[in-house]
Amino acid sequence: MAVLFAEVPQFYALVERADDPALARRPVLVGGDPRKRGLVQAATPDALAAGVRLDMPVAEALALCPRARALPTDMRRYREVSRRLFARLREAFARLEPSGLGAAYAALPAVGPEQGERFRELAAGIRDELGLPLRAGIASGKFLARLAASHAEAGELRRVPAGEEASFLGPLPVSELEGVGQKTAALLAELGARHISDLVALGREPLEQALGNHGLRIFALACGRDDVPVRAAAHSQSLSREVRIDAAVAGDAAQLAEVVHDLARRLEEELRVQRLVASKLVVKLRFADGMPASRSLTLAAPAAAAAELSRIALELVERGGGAARPLRGLGIQLAKLSPAADRDRQLPLFQTTS
């Protein structure tokens, strides 16, 4: 059994570029209003190469990449293109686990050399129909398949055969591992691990002592072990959006509320795309000192409206101390998802704490 991960990277930005030939040779940013400290949600590769980072203020991104064209999100268009993309993907793969609007996992019973050619045919068809570049990775687990895809060229399938995980992972920087941000990478560097091969050589115990269970998870991924199954269910099991918090925003209640509103709007659009509602909301906080915290609510009635999600999230941010202490990261996760009936109306929420 193997896992395939196929994606159109930076989906929103590349949809915008595909729709407008004038943007073919110009960097593209998609996000909020730069006059209101809107954040970058997607950027074309040339913008990223210029130093643009996702979730940074659009105004800062334009300062780094002055040639870029900044565009507002057009979720109606992205949903339309996503439906067409997934229709093509389902022609090739019977069961998919969506990962956002522009990517999906598939479990494969077997891997053969013919799959590379089949994928190139699929990618060429998507390029011709939608004008979008599809790339993919195949490996023994979800993380490794996604990482392999990130190292594939547009239209290509990058395969990591069983037994060759170490040769693929070893030369890569530890920052390529899921869960390794700047702070964790700096700590690992202090331990002598700048590349994944260095981390494997350290062994489990130093990582567990330094990072606890998180260190064990990082070590497993560095060894190519990932037992998270592909869940090709009828719908997603959870949805989440996260953002880094600018120092100026962290001390401003109004701007922090706008960040929460933006995350809630993005989640509302994703719920609408998949025709889902959520019965649980989790807020994840990371403070300026690196300490994490989370708060959650189980809802008496399912929710999907951004206004309601935002209101609940702001209450949880305050309950978790996010309004009183400087924040550096904030995320909202929606769980206990279920299909939304067309006749359902959004009802007031009576919530219980969990």
VOPAGU-2260 file (C-alpha; in pm, 1 decimal, decimal comma):
REM VOPAGU-2260
SITE   aa  ch    i         X         Y         Z
SITE  MET   A    0       0,0       0,0       0,0
SITE  ALA   A    1     125,2     348,4     -86,4
SITE  VAL   A    2      -6,5     702,1     -52,9
SITE  LEU   A    3     -31,6     958,5    -331,3
SITE  PHE   A    4     -60,5    1331,4    -267,4
SITE  ALA   A    5    -157,2    1546,9    -564,6
SITE  GLU   A    6    -178,4    1924,7    -549,7
SITE  VAL   A    7    -199,6    2249,9    -734,2
SITE  PRO   A    8      38,7    2449,1    -511,2
SITE  GLN   A    9     -75,1    2795,2    -402,2
SITE  PHE   A   10    -413,2    2718,7    -552,9
SITE  TYR   A   11    -579,6    3059,9    -516,1
SITE  ALA   A   12    -290,3    3249,9    -673,5
SITE  LEU   A   13    -252,1    3008,4    -963,0
SITE  VAL   A   14    -625,2    3016,5   -1037,1
SITE  GLU   A   15    -597,5    3395,9   -1063,4
SITE  ARG   A   16    -298,9    3365,3   -1295,8
SITE  ALA   A   17    -475,9    3106,4   -1511,3
SITE  ASP   A   18    -778,0    3335,9   -1543,4
SITE  ASP   A   19    -579,7    3641,7   -1655,7
SITE  PRO   A   20    -309,6    3604,7   -1925,2
SITE  ALA   A   21    -171,2    3945,8   -1825,0
SITE  LEU   A   22     -52,7    3786,5   -1497,9
SITE  ALA   A   23     149,8    3512,1   -1667,6
SITE  ARG   A   24     481,6    3685,9   -1602,4
SITE  ARG   A   25     385,9    3886,3   -1296,3
SITE  PRO   A   26     396,1    3775,0    -929,5
SITE  VAL   A   27      50,0    3734,3    -779,1
SITE  LEU   A   28     -63,4    3770,9    -417,8
SITE  VAL   A   29    -407,6    3672,6    -292,5
SITE  GLY   A   30    -530,3    3793,5      43,5
SITE  GLY   A   31    -695,5    4065,5     244,9
SITE  ASP   A   32    -703,5    4440,0     193,2
SITE  PRO   A   33    -349,3    4579,9     243,6
SITE  ARG   A   34    -501,4    4900,4     384,2
SITE  LYS   A   35    -655,7    4695,6     667,4
SITE  ARG   A   36    -351,6    4479,0     739,6
SITE  GLY   A   37    -495,9    4199,0     527,8
SITE  LEU   A   38    -283,2    3884,7     517,1
SITE  VAL   A   39    -138,5    3685,4     227,9
SITE  GLN   A   40    -333,0    3363,3     174,3
SITE  ALA   A   41    -154,4    3246,8    -141,9
SITE  ALA   A   42     132,9    3361,2    -362,3
SITE  THR   A   43     284,1    3246,6    -689,5
SITE  PRO   A   44     632,3    3088,0    -680,2
SITE  ASP   A   45     806,0    3403,1    -804,3
SITE  ALA   A   46     652,7    3602,4    -518,3
SITE  LEU   A   47     763,6    3340,4    -265,9
SITE  ALA   A   48    1113,5    3349,3    -413,9
SITE  ALA   A   49    1118,4    3724,8    -349,4
SITE  GLY   A   50    1071,7    3661,7      23,3
SITE  VAL   A   51     693,4    3671,4      52,9
SITE  ARG   A   52     556,8    3442,4     324,8
SITE  LEU   A   53     205,3    3315,9     368,4
SITE  ASP   A   54       9,3    3492,2     643,4
SITE  MET   A   55     232,1    3800,5     636,8
SITE  PRO   A   56      58,5    4138,1     583,5
SITE  VAL   A   57      -8,3    4205,3     215,7
SITE  ALA   A   58     144,9    4551,7     250,6
SITE  GLU   A   59     474,1    4398,2     367,5
SITE  ALA   A   60     460,8    4145,3      85,6
SITE  LEU   A   61     421,8    4425,6    -169,1
SITE  ALA   A   62     723,7    4602,7     -19,0
SITE  LEU   A   63     927,4    4285,1     -67,9
SITE  CYS   A   64     790,0    4220,2    -415,5
SITE  PRO   A   65     682,4    4555,8    -570,0
SITE  ARG   A   66     600,0    4399,2    -907,9
SITE  ALA   A   67     335,9    4176,9    -751,2
SITE  ARG   A   68     -31,9    4219,1    -822,7
SITE  ALA   A   69    -236,3    4195,2    -502,0
SITE  LEU   A   70    -585,0    4051,5    -551,2
SITE  PRO   A   71    -871,9    3988,5    -309,1
SITE  THR   A   72    -990,9    3634,3    -253,5
SITE  ASP   A   73   -1261,9    3517,8    -490,7
SITE  MET   A   74   -1392,2    3207,7    -314,3
SITE  ARG   A   75   -1681,2    3158,7    -553,8
SITE  ARG   A   76   -1433,7    3122,9    -840,7
SITE  TYR   A   77   -1196,5    2901,3    -642,2
SITE  ARG   A   78   -1481,8    2668,4    -542,9
SITE  GLU   A   79   -1592,2    2642,5    -904,5
SITE  VAL   A   80   -1240,9    2553,4   -1022,9
SITE  SER   A   81   -1194,2    2315,0    -728,6
SITE  ARG   A   82   -1507,4    2120,1    -822,8
SITE  ARG   A   83   -1375,1    2080,6   -1177,2
SITE  LEU   A   84   -1031,3    1981,2   -1049,0
SITE  PHE   A   85   -1172,1    1715,0    -818,0
SITE  ALA   A   86   -1395,9    1582,6   -1093,6
SITE  ARG   A   87   -1082,4    1513,0   -1297,3
SITE  LEU   A   88    -899,4    1365,5    -998,5
SITE  ARG   A   89   -1187,4    1129,5    -923,1
SITE  GLU   A   90   -1169,5    1000,4   -1277,4
SITE  ALA   A   91    -820,6     875,3   -1189,4
SITE  PHE   A   92    -865,4     788,9    -820,3
SITE  ALA   A   93   -1187,5     637,0    -694,2
SITE  ARG   A   94   -1149,9     755,1    -332,5
SITE  LEU   A   95    -991,0    1080,7    -224,6
SITE  GLU   A   96    -921,1    1258,2     100,0
SITE  PRO   A   97    -941,8    1630,3      16,4
SITE  SER   A   98    -678,0    1860,4     160,5
SITE  GLY   A   99    -815,7    2207,6      94,7
SITE  LEU   A  100    -952,3    2314,7    -241,7
SITE  GLY   A  101    -649,7    2226,2    -450,3
SITE  ALA   A  102    -504,2    1902,8    -312,8
SITE  ALA   A  103    -596,9    1547,6    -214,7
SITE  TYR   A  104    -460,4    1218,4     -86,3
SITE  ALA   A  105    -532,9     878,0    -236,0
SITE  ALA   A  106    -442,5     532,6    -110,4
SITE  LEU   A  107    -293,7     313,4    -382,9
SITE  PRO   A  108    -300,2     -65,9    -361,2
SITE  ALA   A  109      17,7     -95,4    -566,0
SITE  VAL   A  110     286,7     120,1    -723,9
SITE  GLY   A  111     422,9      54,5   -1070,9
SITE  PRO   A  112     632,1     238,2   -1329,9
SITE  GLU   A  113     324,3     296,8   -1545,1
SITE  GLN   A  114     180,0     535,2   -1284,8
SITE  GLY   A  115     426,6     806,9   -1378,1
SITE  GLU   A  116     298,7     813,3   -1734,3
SITE  ARG   A  117     -63,8     797,7   -1622,9
SITE  PHE   A  118      -8,3    1089,6   -1389,9
SITE  ARG   A  119     155,6    1294,3   -1664,8
SITE  GLU   A  120    -150,5    1232,7   -1881,4
SITE  LEU   A  121    -377,7    1342,1   -1595,2
SITE  ALA   A  122    -169,0    1653,3   -1528,9
SITE  ALA   A  123    -165,7    1742,9   -1898,0
SITE  GLY   A  124    -544,6    1714,0   -1912,9
SITE  ILE   A  125    -583,6    1941,9   -1608,5
SITE  ARG   A  126    -337,2    2188,7   -1758,0
SITE  ASP   A  127    -530,7    2194,1   -2085,6
SITE  GLU   A  128    -874,2    2224,9   -1922,0
SITE  LEU   A  129    -802,3    2449,2   -1623,8
SITE  GLY   A  130    -464,3    2602,9   -1697,2
SITE  LEU   A  131    -332,9    2475,5   -1362,5
SITE  PRO   A  132      -9,6    2289,5   -1284,2
SITE  LEU   A  133     -60,7    1962,0   -1096,6
SITE  ARG   A  134     223,6    1785,0    -918,7
SITE  ALA   A  135     229,3    1477,2    -697,5
SITE  GLY   A  136     431,0    1253,5    -470,9
SITE  ILE   A  137     402,4     883,8    -389,5
SITE  ALA   A  138     550,2     735,9     -72,8
SITE  SER   A  139     475,7     503,3     216,6
SITE  GLY   A  140     288,4     766,7     420,6
SITE  LYS   A  141      98,7    1093,0     395,8
SITE  PHE   A  142     372,7    1324,5     521,1
SITE  LEU   A  143     637,0    1176,0     293,9
SITE  ALA   A  144     403,5    1182,8      -8,6
SITE  ARG   A  145     327,1    1549,9      54,1
SITE  LEU   A  146     696,1    1631,0      96,3
SITE  ALA   A  147     782,1    1441,3    -221,9
SITE  ALA   A  148     517,3    1640,4    -409,9
SITE  SER   A  149     673,2    1966,4    -288,8
SITE  HIS   A  150     997,1    1857,3    -457,5
SITE  ALA   A  151     827,0    1766,1    -785,9
SITE  GLU   A  152     811,3    1990,1   -1090,5
SITE  ALA   A  153     476,4    2091,4   -1234,9
SITE  GLY   A  154     323,6    1800,8   -1422,6
SITE  GLU   A  155     556,1    1547,9   -1260,5
SITE  LEU   A  156     520,0    1267,0   -1007,4
SITE  ARG   A  157     800,1    1231,2    -749,7
SITE  ARG   A  158     824,1     876,7    -613,0
SITE  VAL   A  159    1000,4     773,7    -289,5
SITE  PRO   A  160    1022,7     393,0    -314,5
SITE  ALA   A  161     999,3     181,2      -1,9
SITE  GLY   A  162    1344,1     144,5     148,1
SITE  GLU   A  163    1471,5     471,6       1,4
SITE  GLU   A  164    1316,4     705,6     255,7
SITE  ALA   A  165    1648,7     778,6     427,7
SITE  SER   A  166    1828,0     875,3     106,2
SITE  PHE   A  167    1545,9    1115,6      17,8
SITE  LEU   A  168    1504,3    1269,3     362,0
SITE  GLY   A  169    1864,0    1275,3     484,8
SITE  PRO   A  170    2000,8    1578,5     294,3
SITE  LEU   A  171    1695,3    1796,2     360,0
SITE  PRO   A  172    1696,2    2065,0     631,6
SITE  VAL   A  173    1504,8    1983,3     948,9
SITE  SER   A  174    1267,3    2269,4     867,8
SITE  GLU   A  175    1111,4    2045,5     599,8
SITE  LEU   A  176     971,1    1822,0     873,9
SITE  GLU   A  177     611,4    1875,5     974,7
SITE  GLY   A  178     597,6    2058,4    1307,0
SITE  VAL   A  179     944,8    2213,1    1285,9
SITE  GLY   A  180     916,0    2590,6    1285,3
SITE  GLN   A  181    1187,2    2849,0    1339,8
SITE  LYS   A  182    1205,1    2801,0    1715,9
SITE  THR   A  183    1219,4    2421,3    1698,7
SITE  ALA   A  184    1473,3    2436,5    1416,3
SITE  ALA   A  185    1693,4    2663,3    1629,3
SITE  LEU   A  186    1670,5    2421,2    1922,8
SITE  LEU   A  187    1758,3    2127,4    1696,8
SITE  ALA   A  188    2055,8    2322,1    1561,2
SITE  GLU   A  189    2180,1    2363,1    1917,8
SITE  LEU   A  190    2164,3    1984,1    1946,0
SITE  GLY   A  191    2370,1    1955,4    1627,0
SITE  ALA   A  192    2086,3    1865,5    1390,4
SITE  ARG   A  193    2057,1    2095,0    1089,6
SITE  HIS   A  194    1969,7    1823,3     839,2
SITE  ILE   A  195    1729,0    1535,6     877,6
SITE  SER   A  196    2015,5    1284,1     871,2
SITE  ASP   A  197    2169,2    1467,6    1170,5
SITE  LEU   A  198    1840,2    1439,2    1355,7
SITE  VAL   A  199    1816,8    1065,0    1292,3
SITE  ALA   A  200    2174,6    1024,9    1415,3
SITE  LEU   A  201    2081,9    1198,4    1741,5
SITE  GLY   A  202    1835,1     923,7    1824,6
SITE  ARG   A  203    1506,7     925,4    2011,8
SITE  GLU   A  204    1617,2    1003,6    2366,3
SITE  PRO   A  205    1771,7    1351,6    2316,2
SITE  LEU   A  206    1467,6    1457,9    2115,1
SITE  GLU   A  207    1224,4    1325,0    2373,2
SITE  GLN   A  208    1415,7    1500,9    2650,9
SITE  ALA   A  209    1416,9    1830,6    2460,4
SITE  LEU   A  210    1067,8    1825,5    2307,5
SITE  GLY   A  211     866,5    1549,1    2473,6
SITE  ASN   A  212     609,5    1372,1    2256,6
SITE  HIS   A  213     656,8    1635,6    1988,0
SITE  GLY   A  214    1020,0    1525,8    1961,9
SITE  LEU   A  215     915,4    1163,9    1919,0
SITE  ARG   A  216     677,5    1260,0    1639,2
SITE  ILE   A  217     951,6    1458,6    1464,2
SITE  PHE   A  218    1192,3    1166,0    1499,8
SITE  ALA   A  219     938,6     922,9    1350,0
SITE  LEU   A  220     885,0    1149,6    1049,2
SITE  ALA   A  221    1261,5    1191,8    1007,8
SITE  CYS   A  222    1286,9     812,7     987,5
SITE  GLY   A  223    1013,4     801,0     724,6
SITE  ARG   A  224     753,8     655,2     960,1
SITE  ASP   A  225     403,0     797,7     940,1
SITE  ASP   A  226     106,8     580,9    1032,1
SITE  VAL   A  227    -166,6     842,3     978,6
SITE  PRO   A  228    -412,3     666,2     744,1
SITE  VAL   A  229    -573,0     810,2     435,4
SITE  ARG   A  230    -931,3     880,0     532,2
SITE  ALA   A  231   -1120,3     872,5     206,5
SITE  ALA   A  232   -1447,1     955,0     377,1
SITE  ALA   A  233   -1755,0    1113,8     232,7
SITE  HIS   A  234   -1637,2    1445,3     380,4
SITE  SER   A  235   -1353,3    1600,6     577,7
SITE  GLN   A  236   -1327,1    1514,0     946,8
SITE  SER   A  237   -1189,9    1852,9    1050,4
SITE  LEU   A  238   -1089,8    2187,4     901,6
SITE  SER   A  239    -840,8    2437,0    1036,9
SITE  ARG   A  240    -675,6    2765,1     951,0
SITE  GLU   A  241    -378,0    2918,5    1130,1
SITE  VAL   A  242    -193,0    3246,9    1110,2
SITE  ARG   A  243     116,9    3409,9    1254,8
SITE  ILE   A  244      42,6    3721,3    1456,8
SITE  ASP   A  245     230,8    4041,8    1388,2
SITE  ALA   A  246     368,6    4214,0    1700,2
SITE  ALA   A  247     158,7    4525,6    1631,7
SITE  VAL   A  248    -156,5    4318,8    1592,6
SITE  ALA   A  249     -94,5    4125,1    1913,9
SITE  GLY   A  250    -138,5    4437,8    2123,6
SITE  ASP   A  251    -444,8    4572,5    1940,8
SITE  ALA   A  252    -780,1    4416,2    2029,5
SITE  ALA   A  253    -952,5    4548,7    1716,1
SITE  GLN   A  254    -685,4    4416,5    1481,4
SITE  LEU   A  255    -673,8    4082,5    1663,6
SITE  ALA   A  256   -1050,1    4057,0    1619,7
SITE  GLU   A  257   -1006,1    4122,6    1246,3
SITE  VAL   A  258    -756,3    3834,9    1225,1
SITE  VAL   A  259   -1010,7    3605,6    1392,2
SITE  HIS   A  260   -1285,6    3729,2    1158,6
SITE  ASP   A  261   -1063,4    3657,5     856,9
SITE  LEU   A  262    -992,8    3301,0     972,7
SITE  ALA   A  263   -1363,4    3245,9    1036,4
SITE  ARG   A  264   -1455,5    3374,2     690,7
SITE  ARG   A  265   -1204,2    3139,0     531,1
SITE  LEU   A  266   -1345,1    2845,6     728,0
SITE  GLU   A  267   -1700,8    2942,4     637,7
SITE  GLU   A  268   -1609,2    2931,6     269,0
SITE  GLU   A  269   -1449,5    2588,7     307,8
SITE  LEU   A  270   -1754,3    2456,2     491,9
SITE  ARG   A  271   -1971,0    2590,3     211,6
SITE  VAL   A  272   -1754,7    2424,5     -53,5
SITE  GLN   A  273   -1787,7    2085,7     114,3
SITE  ARG   A  274   -2147,6    2147,2     228,7
SITE  LEU   A  275   -2061,8    2081,0     592,0
SITE  VAL   A  276   -2140,1    2218,7     936,0
SITE  ALA   A  277   -1926,9    2197,8    1251,5
SITE  SER   A  278   -2027,3    2092,5    1601,5
SITE  LYS   A  279   -1696,7    2165,9    1774,7
SITE  LEU   A  280   -1463,0    2465,5    1760,8
SITE  VAL   A  281   -1106,2    2469,1    1893,5
SITE  VAL   A  282    -885,1    2776,5    1926,8
SITE  LYS   A  283    -509,8    2718,7    1938,1
SITE  LEU   A  284    -286,0    2994,2    2075,3
SITE  ARG   A  285      88,3    3037,5    2071,3
SITE  PHE   A  286     221,9    3313,2    2293,0
SITE  ALA   A  287     526,5    3531,1    2232,4
SITE  ASP   A  288     726,5    3322,8    2482,4
SITE  GLY   A  289     656,7    3008,9    2276,6
SITE  MET   A  290     406,1    2855,7    2518,3
SITE  PRO   A  291      95,8    2702,2    2356,3
SITE  ALA   A  292    -261,8    2693,3    2482,5
SITE  SER   A  293    -593,3    2573,4    2346,0
SITE  ARG   A  294    -960,1    2609,5    2432,9
SITE  SER   A  295   -1258,0    2431,0    2279,5
SITE  LEU   A  296   -1636,0    2433,6    2275,1
SITE  THR   A  297   -1878,2    2160,8    2173,9
SITE  LEU   A  298   -2180,8    2327,3    2019,5
SITE  ALA   A  299   -2539,5    2231,2    2093,4
SITE  ALA   A  300   -2633,7    2313,9    1732,6
SITE  PRO   A  301   -2403,9    2282,1    1428,8
SITE  ALA   A  302   -2254,0    2605,7    1296,8
SITE  ALA   A  303   -2125,7    2726,7     961,3
SITE  ALA   A  304   -2168,7    3104,7     957,2
SITE  ALA   A  305   -1852,6    3313,5     985,8
SITE  ALA   A  306   -2013,1    3559,5    1227,7
SITE  GLU   A  307   -2098,3    3284,1    1474,3
SITE  LEU   A  308   -1766,2    3104,5    1435,6
SITE  SER   A  309   -1584,9    3433,8    1487,7
SITE  ARG   A  310   -1786,8    3522,7    1799,2
SITE  ILE   A  311   -1717,8    3186,3    1961,3
SITE  ALA   A  312   -1350,4    3196,9    1864,4
SITE  LEU   A  313   -1304,5    3543,1    2016,0
SITE  GLU   A  314   -1458,1    3421,2    2341,5
SITE  LEU   A  315   -1213,7    3130,2    2345,2
SITE  VAL   A  316    -919,2    3356,6    2265,7
SITE  GLU   A  317   -1009,0    3568,4    2568,2
SITE  ARG   A  318   -1063,9    3262,1    2784,7
SITE  GLY   A  319    -724,8    3127,6    2683,3
SITE  GLY   A  320    -546,2    3449,9    2775,7
SITE  GLY   A  321    -491,2    3566,7    2419,0
SITE  ALA   A  322    -635,5    3910,1    2488,6
SITE  ALA   A  323    -403,9    3971,8    2785,0
SITE  ARG   A  324     -72,0    3821,5    2667,2
SITE  PRO   A  325     124,7    3889,6    2346,9
SITE  LEU   A  326      44,8    3630,4    2079,1
SITE  ARG   A  327     260,4    3504,5    1795,2
SITE  GLY   A  328      24,2    3247,6    1648,3
SITE  LEU   A  329    -346,6    3172,1    1637,8
SITE  GLY   A  330    -548,1    2893,9    1480,5
SITE  ILE   A  331    -910,3    2786,1    1457,2
SITE  GLN   A  332   -1002,9    2422,6    1406,8
SITE  LEU   A  333   -1350,5    2295,1    1329,5
SITE  ALA   A  334   -1429,8    1935,1    1421,5
SITE  LYS   A  335   -1724,7    1696,3    1445,8
SITE  LEU   A  336   -1818,2    1787,9    1090,1
SITE  SER   A  337   -2137,3    1663,3     931,4
SITE  PRO   A  338   -2325,3    1721,7     604,9
SITE  ALA   A  339   -2544,4    2029,5     594,1
SITE  ALA   A  340   -2897,3    1971,8     467,7
SITE  ASP   A  341   -3009,3    2230,2     214,2
SITE  ARG   A  342   -3313,3    2306,0     428,0
SITE  ASP   A  343   -3107,9    2366,2     742,7
SITE  ARG   A  344   -3104,4    2715,0     882,1
SITE  GLN   A  345   -2830,1    2851,9    1104,4
SITE  LEU   A  346   -2965,1    2851,0    1459,9
SITE  PRO   A  347   -2838,6    3036,6    1766,2
SITE  LEU   A  348   -2573,0    2833,4    1942,8
SITE  PHE   A  349   -2614,4    2697,3    2293,2
SITE  GLN   A  350   -2266,3    2580,4    2378,2
SITE  THR   A  351   -2106,7    2355,7    2632,9
SITE  THR   A  352   -1745,8    2373,5    2741,5
SITE  SER   A  353   -1506,7    2086,4    2678,0
